[in-house]
Amino acid sequence: MKYPFKTNSKLALSALCCLLLAQGYHNPAEARSQVVETSNDCAVMTTAGQRKTLLDNAPKLKNPPVYDFSDKDKDTKAKLVVEYKTPVLAGCQTRLRQWAGPKYDDRPVGPTMVIRPDRTYRADIYNKLPAENEATRQEMTRMGHLHHLDGAGHGGESTTLGYVPPKPVEMNFNVPHNFNVTNLHTHGWHVDPTGKSDNIFREMEPREAPYDQIVHLPKGHPSGTFWYHAHLHGSTTLQVASGMAGALIVNDHNQGLETIEVIRNAPDRIMLFQQLAYGRDGQIENYDNLQQGDISGTGKAVGYKNLNRPVFVNGQAYPKVAIKPGEIQRWRFIHAGITDGINPQLVKVPASDISETGDIDFSNAEVINMYEIALDGLPTGTMPSIPYAVLAPGYRTDVLVQVSASHSDEDSRLFLIDQGQKDKVNVQLRDKTDTDPGVATGAINFRRILLQIETHEALATPQALPTPDQIAQAYTDYTQGDPYTGEAPLKPLTAAELDNGKIQQVHYKVSSQYQCPEHGGSCTPCTDDANNLVSCGAEAKNFYMICDGRDAYGNWSCFNFNPSVDFARILGLNSANIWQISGESNSANHIFHIHVNPFQVQRKFAYGVNYPFPEGMNENDWVWKDTLKAPVFRNTETLTNIASQAQLDEYISGKTFDPKTPTSGVKGIGQGHIATIKTRYTVFTGAFVQHCHVLNHEDQGMMQVVSIEPALEDIKKEIPQLHKAIMEHGRIE
């Protein structure tokens, strides 16, 4: 039975005008011929019947098309064309910015790049998006939606700080802007962050000629699962929410997990999870649907939750994966979404719990454990049997999957679900109106199911899992030698390395401030500070802040993203530090990600302190990652008064002291709300960033420049002179 999804929703004239403005048109009559009609099947879906239609008609899961850079003798070069495409998603004819080109197959996902260590990834990146005309550029600049770094931010070929910071501008930099400008970040790779490499300060504006990207993967780089995505500050969320992401797979048959035959020969499933936030018109031309969290005190969700879209996997809704009982498959989970976490869990559901109308009761489902072999692409040296994986935006987890004959019968079905989602929507998603009914509490949650699993004829003899020794060796391969030369990238950090290092602190918070009138705000009287921001009382607007220091009483030093030298965190090459990661918010999460250099963290922070750690999985073990969900202190929680640095140190270490009741105006910290990580800075100098990977937070200011310098003390003395020299440096084309 077919369940059509009908709606009469159309773009209102005012919305159409706004959309055309955003695309560079001022004359609606002129622009109508340029707008692609989108389907009227884009309304929010709420019923079991609608989901059943998608499940019944779902395609087989396909890995994305591949560019292979493994052969040193072949001069492989990817061609990526950024342009509007119109893929049909869950019945909706969309119009979205895509990584298109020769490999594009009508799915909103970029091609997979496969490479080996000591090889070079090369790409011609064409930006064929519309260029804004001059009148629109001026209007968008006034509104704070367009900003170019004016000869800066284009890389910095050989500057000491590795990039060109922007010239001063008369506007707030941390608003959504530059929707049709892009670049490409190789998330998780330990590579050069400057020039034409993994340089997220480049601005690839619309033009005819391509932009070169050349990234050399060093010898000794760990094999594993990484990914790439658009990363221009101001438009990252919008472009990733449109599908501008893809997998980076590093293979090495000489060391690491690929040396294990059963893993090397296993069916290799890329599962790139996408939170595609197209609106009811099938498009994304503003940030209305790109926020995270709930409206405080109302029980109503905002942003992406409003849409109740499926989580797309490689650009497909609820695709089907075939597996034979007894067979071992490698599943590469990649969270390429923008906001909420995803916890993949494999379950067997009795057929009696699936109704003919499409309702599915997961309460009696049997959990089928998976075997975790890598986190954020990096081997852990263990293979715990886990009930579900934990993915925050930017995370990757590699698992081995094996189902038994008992899981394959006519009386059950297998699904990969999000363990963290309820079967039914548990908050009202939107105010109801006559023209937009929204989604009420109790509607079917379309984000609950991720994949469908189909079992085929069982193998005569089940395959044997890797041995513990094999798995341990795959990690040990990357710990032998000198970590500072790159030959032992996963060698555990020692106390001797860290003894002399200053503790680096990162705290993410949302601050309520407002802009001065000349910068688009309405706060008067108004005196600019360094960021053109002032405190403005009850009419406050959220600003997304990075804090990088704290006094003995817990007061934070915080700022919006500013790419100038004055706000950069400058660290020395071949040094190592402990970092303390934390955050605060009423409802939203914060995700710490740092480019170039991975870090060690205990499993209890990688998975979360409430994870049901199975036997044999030690929550205090240290693992390597590049992205971490920050322990978040809720503003509504009781604060503990920290009266001295000594008490703060005790608090962080888990020791107890007599907490005092907070005094008015004295800031504190919540128990257990700091994660400690350890990292070293090796091989590469230059500037990159650390930021919150809840991407709308990053676009709105929750980001900081980090620069690795070869002679740290000399650099600090020269910063005033450097600033002028850097400003005069040319751009990277």
C-alpha positions in Angstrom: 0.0 0.0 0.0 1.3 3.5 -0.9 1.1 6.3 1.6 1.4 9.6 -0.4 2.7 12.6 1.4 0.7 15.6 0.2 0.9 19.2 1.1 -0.1 22.5 -0.4 2.8 24.4 1.1 4.4 27.0 -1.2 6.9 29.7 -0.8 5.2 32.9 0.4 6.1 35.9 -1.6 8.1 37.5 1.2 10.0 34.3 1.7 10.7 34.1 -2.0 12.1 37.6 -2.0 14.4 36.8 0.9 15.5 33.6 -0.8 16.3 35.5 -4.0 18.2 38.2 -2.1 20.3 35.5 -0.6 21.1 34.2 -4.0 22.1 37.5 -5.4 18.8 38.7 -7.1 16.9 41.9 -6.5 14.3 41.6 -9.1 11.8 38.8 -8.3 10.5 38.8 -11.9 14.0 38.3 -13.2 14.8 35.7 -10.6 11.7 33.4 -10.9 13.2 31.9 -14.0 16.3 31.0 -12.1 14.6 29.2 -9.2 14.2 25.5 -9.5 10.7 24.3 -8.5 11.0 21.9 -5.6 8.5 19.1 -4.8 5.5 19.7 -2.5 6.4 16.5 -0.7 8.8 18.2 1.7 6.4 18.8 4.6 7.3 17.3 8.0 6.2 13.6 8.2 4.6 12.4 11.3 2.8 9.0 10.7 3.9 5.4 10.9 2.4 4.9 7.4 4.7 7.5 5.9 7.7 5.9 7.5 6.5 2.5 6.3 6.4 3.8 2.8 10.0 4.9 3.1 11.1 1.6 4.7 9.3 -0.5 2.1 10.8 1.4 -0.8 14.2 1.9 0.6 17.2 1.2 -1.7 20.2 -1.0 -0.9 23.0 0.8 0.9 25.6 1.9 -1.6 29.1 3.1 -0.7 29.8 6.5 -2.3 31.8 6.5 -5.5 35.6 6.4 -5.0 38.7 8.3 -6.0 41.7 6.1 -5.2 45.1 7.8 -4.5 46.8 4.7 -3.3 48.9 4.0 -6.4 52.0 6.1 -6.4 52.5 5.7 -10.1 49.1 7.1 -11.0 48.5 10.8 -11.1 45.0 10.7 -9.6 43.2 14.0 -9.2 39.7 14.4 -7.8 37.3 16.8 -9.5 34.8 18.4 -7.1 32.2 20.8 -8.4 30.3 22.8 -5.8 26.9 23.6 -7.3 23.2 23.3 -6.7 21.7 19.8 -7.4 18.2 18.5 -7.0 18.3 15.1 -5.4 15.0 13.5 -4.3 15.2 12.8 -0.5 12.5 10.9 1.3 10.0 11.9 -1.4 11.1 15.6 -1.5 12.6 17.2 -4.5 15.3 19.3 -2.9 17.6 22.0 -4.2 20.9 21.8 -2.2 24.6 22.8 -2.5 26.6 19.6 -3.3 30.0 18.2 -3.9 29.2 17.3 -7.5 31.4 16.5 -10.4 32.2 13.3 -12.5 31.5 11.0 -9.6 28.2 12.5 -8.5 25.4 9.9 -8.6 22.4 12.0 -7.5 23.0 11.5 -3.8 23.9 14.3 -1.4 27.3 12.9 -0.4 30.8 13.5 -1.6 32.9 10.8 -3.2 35.1 8.7 -0.9 38.8 9.4 -1.1 41.0 6.3 -0.6 44.6 6.8 0.1 47.7 5.2 1.7 50.3 6.9 3.9 53.1 8.7 2.0 50.7 9.5 -0.8 49.2 12.8 -1.9 45.5 13.7 -2.3 45.0 16.2 -5.1 41.7 17.9 -6.1 40.5 20.5 -8.5 37.7 22.3 -6.7 35.3 24.3 -8.8 32.9 26.6 -7.2 29.9 27.0 -9.6 27.5 28.5 -7.2 26.0 31.8 -8.1 28.0 34.9 -7.2 26.2 37.6 -5.4 25.8 40.8 -7.4 27.3 44.0 -5.9 24.0 45.4 -4.7 23.2 42.2 -2.9 26.8 42.0 -1.5 26.3 45.5 0.1 22.9 44.5 1.5 24.1 41.3 2.9 27.2 43.0 4.4 24.9 45.5 6.1 22.7 42.7 7.4 25.8 40.7 8.6 25.3 37.8 6.1 28.3 38.5 3.8 31.9 39.0 4.8 35.1 38.3 3.0 38.5 38.5 4.7 39.7 41.1 2.1 43.0 39.7 1.0 43.4 37.6 4.2 42.2 34.3 5.4 43.4 32.8 2.1 46.0 30.7 3.7 49.3 32.4 4.4 51.9 30.6 2.3 55.0 30.8 4.5 54.1 33.3 7.2 55.5 32.5 10.7 52.0 32.1 12.0 51.0 30.0 9.0 48.0 32.0 7.9 46.9 35.6 7.0 44.5 37.0 9.6 41.9 39.5 8.4 42.1 43.2 8.2 39.8 44.9 10.7 36.2 45.0 9.5 33.3 47.2 10.7 30.9 44.4 11.5 30.4 41.3 13.6 32.2 38.4 12.0 30.3 35.7 13.8 27.0 35.6 12.0 26.0 33.2 9.2 27.5 34.5 6.0 29.3 33.5 2.8 26.8 30.8 1.9 28.2 30.4 -1.6 31.9 30.5 -0.6 33.5 27.2 0.5 36.7 25.3 1.3 37.5 21.7 2.3 38.8 20.3 5.6 40.3 16.8 6.0 38.9 16.0 9.4 41.2 13.9 11.5 44.3 13.8 9.2 47.6 14.8 10.7 48.8 17.0 7.8 50.0 20.4 7.0 47.3 23.0 7.8 48.7 25.8 5.6 48.9 26.8 2.0 46.9 24.6 -0.4 46.8 21.8 2.1 44.2 21.4 5.0 43.8 25.2 5.2 40.4 26.2 6.5 41.2 29.9 6.2 41.0 29.7 2.4 38.0 31.3 0.7 37.0 29.5 -2.5 34.6 32.1 -4.1 32.5 31.3 -7.2 34.6 31.5 -10.3 35.4 29.6 -13.5 38.9 28.5 -12.7 39.4 25.6 -10.2 41.1 25.9 -6.8 44.0 23.4 -6.2 44.0 21.4 -3.1 47.2 19.3 -2.4 47.4 17.3 0.9 50.3 15.0 1.5 49.6 12.2 3.9 52.8 11.5 5.8 54.6 8.2 6.1 53.5 6.4 9.3 50.0 8.0 9.3 47.6 5.6 10.9 45.2 3.8 8.6 41.5 4.3 9.4 38.2 6.1 8.9 38.3 9.9 8.5 36.2 12.4 6.6 36.1 15.7 4.9 33.6 18.5 4.8 33.1 22.2 3.9 34.7 24.4 6.6 34.4 28.1 5.8 33.5 30.1 8.9 30.0 31.4 8.6 28.7 28.8 6.1 30.0 25.5 7.5 26.6 24.4 9.0 24.6 25.3 6.0 26.9 23.4 3.6 27.3 20.3 5.7 23.6 20.2 6.4 23.2 20.2 2.6 25.4 17.1 2.3 28.8 18.6 1.6 30.8 15.8 3.3 32.5 12.6 2.3 34.6 9.8 3.7 38.4 9.7 3.8 39.7 6.1 4.1 43.4 5.5 4.8 44.5 1.9 4.0 47.9 0.4 4.9 48.5 -3.3 4.5 51.9 -3.0 6.2 50.6 -2.0 9.7 47.4 -1.4 11.6 44.1 -3.1 11.3 44.4 -3.9 7.6 47.2 -6.4 8.4 44.5 -8.6 9.9 43.2 -10.8 7.1 39.6 -11.1 8.3 39.3 -7.3 8.6 41.1 -6.7 5.3 38.8 -9.1 3.4 35.6 -8.2 5.1 32.8 -6.4 3.3 33.5 -2.8 4.0 30.4 -0.6 4.7 30.8 3.2 4.8 27.9 4.6 6.8 28.1 8.4 6.7 25.2 9.6 8.9 23.8 13.0 7.7 21.4 15.4 9.3 20.1 17.0 6.1 18.2 20.0 7.3 16.3 21.1 4.2 13.1 23.0 5.0 9.6 22.6 3.9 10.5 24.1 0.6 13.3 21.5 0.0 16.0 24.1 0.4 18.5 25.6 2.9 19.0 29.3 2.4 19.1 30.5 6.0 19.8 29.2 9.5 16.2 28.8 10.7 16.5 24.9 10.7 20.1 24.7 11.7 20.0 25.5 15.5 20.3 23.0 18.3 18.3 22.5 21.5 14.9 23.3 23.0 13.3 26.7 23.7 14.0 27.0 27.4 10.9 26.4 29.6 8.5 25.8 26.7 9.0 22.2 25.9 9.2 23.1 22.2 12.2 22.1 20.0 13.9 24.5 17.7 16.0 24.1 14.5 16.9 20.7 13.2 14.5 18.9 15.6 11.6 20.8 14.0 12.0 18.8 10.8 11.7 15.2 12.0 13.7 14.1 9.0 15.2 10.6 8.8 19.0 10.4 9.4 20.3 9.9 5.9 23.1 7.3 5.4 25.3 8.0 2.4 22.4 10.3 1.2 19.8 7.5 1.5 16.8 7.1 3.8 16.6 3.8 5.7 18.8 1.8 3.2 19.0 -2.0 3.4 22.2 -3.8 4.2 22.6 -7.5 3.4 24.6 -9.8 5.7 25.0 -13.6 5.9 24.8 -15.2 9.4 28.3 -16.1 10.4 29.9 -13.5 8.1 32.0 -10.6 9.5 31.5 -7.2 8.1 33.3 -3.9 8.9 31.0 -1.0 9.4 32.5 2.5 9.4 30.2 4.8 11.3 30.8 8.5 10.5 28.8 11.2 12.2 28.7 13.9 9.4 25.7 15.7 11.0 25.4 19.1 12.4 23.9 18.9 15.9 22.5 16.0 18.0 24.4 12.8 18.8 23.6 9.4 17.2 24.1 6.1 19.1 23.9 3.2 16.5 22.5 0.0 18.0 21.8 -3.3 16.2 18.6 -4.9 17.3 16.3 -7.8 16.4 12.6 -7.0 16.6 9.9 -9.7 16.8 7.6 -9.6 13.8 4.6 -9.5 16.2 5.8 -6.1 17.3 5.6 -4.6 13.8 2.0 -3.7 12.8 0.6 -3.7 9.3 0.2 0.1 9.5 3.9 0.6 10.2 4.0 1.0 14.0 7.1 -0.7 15.5 7.5 -1.5 19.2 11.2 -1.6 20.0 10.6 -2.3 23.7 11.1 -6.1 23.3 14.0 -5.9 20.9 17.0 -8.1 21.4 20.3 -6.1 21.3 23.0 -7.7 19.1 26.4 -6.5 20.3 29.1 -5.1 17.9 32.9 -5.3 18.2 34.5 -1.9 18.4 38.0 -1.8 16.8 38.7 2.0 16.3 37.6 5.4 17.6 37.9 8.5 15.3 39.7 6.2 12.8 42.5 5.3 15.3 42.9 1.7 16.6 42.4 1.3 20.4 44.3 -2.0 20.8 41.2 -3.7 22.2 38.0 -5.2 20.7 35.2 -4.8 23.3 31.7 -6.2 22.6 29.5 -3.1 22.9 25.7 -2.7 23.1 25.8 0.5 21.0 28.3 3.0 19.7 28.4 6.6 20.8 28.7 9.3 18.0 28.7 13.0 18.6 29.0 15.2 15.5 32.5 14.6 14.0 33.0 11.2 15.7 33.8 8.0 13.9 33.6 4.4 15.2 34.7 1.3 13.4 32.9 -1.9 14.4 32.9 -5.5 13.3 29.4 -7.0 12.9 28.5 -10.7 13.0 25.0 -12.0 13.3 24.2 -15.6 14.1 21.7 -18.0 12.5 19.4 -17.4 15.4 19.1 -13.8 14.3 17.8 -14.8 10.9 14.2 -16.1 10.9 10.8 -15.3 9.5 9.5 -14.1 12.8 11.8 -11.1 13.3 13.5 -8.2 11.5 16.8 -6.6 12.1 17.4 -2.8 12.3 20.2 -0.4 13.1 18.5 2.2 15.3 19.6 5.3 17.3 19.6 4.1 20.9 19.4 7.6 22.1 16.1 8.4 20.3 12.6 7.6 21.6 10.1 5.7 19.4 7.8 8.7 19.6 8.5 12.4 19.5 8.7 13.5 23.2 8.4 17.3 22.7 6.2 19.4 20.6 8.3 20.3 17.7 6.7 23.5 16.5 3.8 25.9 17.2 0.8 24.7 15.2 -0.9 27.0 12.6 -3.5 26.4 10.0 -0.9 26.3 7.3 1.8 24.5 9.2 0.5 21.8 11.6 3.9 21.0 12.9 4.6 17.8 14.9 2.9 17.1 18.2 4.2 15.1 21.1 3.6 11.4 20.4 4.2 11.5 16.6 6.4 8.9 15.1 10.1 9.8 15.5 11.6 9.5 12.0 15.2 9.6 13.5 14.8 6.4 15.5 15.6 4.0 12.6 19.0 4.3 10.7 19.2 1.1 8.6 17.4 -2.1 7.7 19.3 -5.3 7.9 18.5 -8.2 5.5 19.9 -11.7 6.3 20.8 -14.1 3.5 21.8 -17.8 3.6 24.2 -18.5 6.5 27.8 -19.4 6.0 28.5 -23.1 6.5 31.2 -22.2 9.0 31.1 -18.9 10.9 34.1 -16.7 10.4 36.5 -16.3 13.3 36.9 -12.9 14.9 40.4 -11.5 15.2 42.4 -12.6 18.2 43.1 -10.1 21.1 46.8 -10.3 20.1 46.1 -9.3 16.5 44.0 -6.4 17.7 46.7 -5.3 20.2 49.4 -5.5 17.6 47.4 -3.2 15.2 47.7 -0.5 17.8 51.3 -1.3 18.9 52.4 -0.8 15.3 51.9 2.9 15.7 53.7 3.2 19.1 57.2 2.1 18.2 59.8 4.8 17.7 59.9 8.6 18.1 56.5 10.2 18.2 58.0 13.6 17.4 59.2 12.5 14.0 55.8 11.0 13.0 57.0 7.4 13.1 55.0 6.6 16.3 51.9 8.8 16.1 50.0 6.9 18.8 52.7 6.4 21.4 51.2 7.2 24.8 52.2 10.5 26.3 54.4 10.2 29.4 54.5 12.2 32.5 58.0 13.5 31.6 56.6 15.0 28.4 53.8 16.8 30.3 55.6 17.9 33.5 56.7 21.3 32.1 53.7 22.0 30.0 51.2 24.6 30.9 47.6 23.3 31.2 45.5 24.5 28.3 41.9 25.3 29.1 38.9 25.3 26.8 35.5 26.2 28.0 32.5 26.7 25.7 29.6 28.9 26.8 26.7 30.8 25.4 26.8 34.4 26.4 23.9 36.8 26.3 25.1 40.0 24.7 23.9 42.4 22.1 25.4 44.5 19.2 25.6 48.2 18.8 23.2 49.8 16.2 25.9 50.4 13.6 26.5 46.6 13.6 22.9 45.6 13.2 21.8 45.6 16.9 19.7 47.9 19.0 21.6 48.3 22.2 21.9 51.9 23.4 23.8 53.6 24.9 26.5 51.6 23.2 30.3 51.5 23.7 32.2 49.0 21.5 34.6 46.6 23.1 37.2 44.7 21.1 34.5 42.5 19.6 31.9 45.2 18.9 29.8 43.7 21.7 28.3 45.1 24.9 26.2 43.8 27.7 22.6 44.7 27.0 20.3 43.3 29.7 17.0 41.7 29.1 17.0 42.1 25.3 20.1 39.9 25.0 21.0 37.8 22.0 23.0 34.6 22.3 26.7 34.8 21.4 28.8 31.7 21.2 32.0 32.0 23.2 35.4 30.3 23.7 37.0 30.7 27.0 40.8 29.9 27.3 41.7 30.9 30.8 40.4 31.2 34.3 41.5 32.8 37.6 41.6 31.1 40.9 37.9 31.8 41.5 36.7 30.2 38.3 36.1 33.4 36.4 36.5 32.7 32.6 38.3 34.9 30.0 35.9 34.5 27.0 35.6 35.9 23.5 33.9 35.3 20.1 36.0 33.8 17.3 38.5 36.4 16.1 41.1 35.3 13.6 43.6 37.9 14.5 46.9 37.2 16.1 45.8 38.7 19.4 43.3 35.9 20.0 45.4 33.0 18.8 46.5 30.2 21.1 50.2 29.9 20.3 52.0 26.7 21.2 55.5 25.3 20.5 56.4 22.5 18.1 57.6 19.3 19.7 55.9 20.2 23.0 53.0 18.5 24.8 50.2 19.7 27.1 47.3 18.6 29.3 44.1 20.3 28.2 41.0 20.6 30.3 37.7 20.6 28.3 34.4 21.8 29.6 31.3 23.7 28.7 28.1 25.3 30.0 24.6 25.6 28.5 20.9 25.5 29.4 20.2 22.8 26.9 22.7 22.5 24.0 25.7 20.2 23.9 29.3 21.3 23.0 31.7 19.1 21.0 35.5 19.9 21.2 37.4 19.3 18.0 41.0 20.3 17.2 42.6 20.1 13.8 45.9 18.4 12.9 47.0 16.7 16.2 45.0 13.9 17.9 44.8 13.6 21.7 44.5 10.9 24.4 41.4 10.8 26.5 39.9 8.2 28.9 37.0 6.1 27.6 34.6 7.4 30.2 34.8 10.8 28.5 34.8 9.3 25.0 31.6 7.4 25.6 30.1 9.4 28.4 30.1 8.7 32.1 26.6 7.1 31.9 27.6 4.5 29.3 27.0 0.8 30.4 30.6 -0.3 30.1 30.6 -4.0 29.5 33.0 -6.5 31.2 36.5 -6.2 29.8 36.0 -2.5 28.7 37.8 -0.3 31.3 36.3 3.2 31.4 39.7 4.6 32.7 41.7 3.3 29.7 43.2 6.0 27.5 42.3 6.1 23.8 43.2 8.4 20.9 40.6 10.7 19.4 40.3 14.1 17.6 36.8 15.0 18.6 35.2 14.9 22.1 31.8 15.7 23.6 32.6 18.3 26.3 31.2 17.6 29.8 28.6 20.3 29.9 27.6 22.1 33.1 23.9 23.1 33.0 23.4 26.7 34.0 20.5 25.5 36.2 22.7 23.3 38.3 24.0 24.3 41.7 27.5 25.8 41.5 30.3 24.8 43.8 32.3 27.8 45.1 36.0 27.3 44.1 38.0 29.5 46.5 41.5 28.8 45.3 43.5 27.1 42.6 44.5 24.4 45.0 40.8 23.6 45.6 40.2 23.7 41.8 43.0 21.2 41.3 41.5 18.9 43.9 38.1 19.2 42.3 39.3 18.4 38.9 41.3 15.3 40.1 38.1 14.0 41.8 39.3 14.6 45.4 36.8 16.1 47.7 36.9 19.2 49.9 34.2 21.0 51.8 32.2 22.9 49.2 30.8 26.3 50.1 27.5 27.7 49.1 28.2 30.0 46.1 28.2 33.7 46.9 26.4 36.1 44.6 28.7 37.1 41.7 31.2 34.3 42.4 31.4 31.8 39.6 32.1 28.1 40.1 32.1 24.8 38.4 30.0 21.6 38.4 31.4 18.3 39.9 32.6 16.0 37.1 32.3 18.6 34.4 35.9 18.7 33.1 37.5 16.2 30.7 41.3 16.0 30.8 43.1 15.2 27.5 46.8 14.9 26.6 48.3 15.9 23.3 51.6 16.7 21.6 52.3 18.9 18.6 54.5 17.2 16.0 55.9 17.6 12.5 53.7 20.5 11.3 53.8 24.2 12.1 51.3 26.8 11.2 47.8 27.9 12.2 44.6 25.9 12.4 41.6 25.9 14.7 39.9 24.3 17.7 36.2 24.7 17.8 32.8 23.3 18.9 31.6 20.8 16.3 28.0 21.6 16.9 28.4 23.5 13.7 26.0 26.4 14.2 28.0 27.2 17.4 31.2 27.3 15.4 29.7 29.5 12.7 28.6 31.9 15.4 31.9 32.3 17.2 32.8 29.2 19.2 36.2 28.8 17.6 39.8 29.8 18.2 43.0 29.9 16.1 45.7 27.6 17.3 49.2 28.2 15.9 52.1 25.8 16.3 55.5 27.6 16.2 59.0 26.3 15.9 60.6 28.8 18.4 57.8 29.7 20.7 59.6 32.2 23.0 61.1 34.1 20.0 57.6 34.3 18.3 56.0 35.8 21.4 58.5 38.6 21.4 58.0 39.3 17.7 54.2 39.3 17.6 53.7 43.1 17.3 56.1 43.2 14.3 54.6 40.0 12.9 51.1 41.3 12.8 51.9 44.1 10.3 54.0 41.8 8.1 51.3 39.1 8.0 48.6 41.6 7.0 50.6 42.4 3.9 50.9 38.8 2.8 49.3 37.7 -0.5 46.4 35.3 -0.8 46.3 31.7 -1.7 44.4 31.1 -4.9 
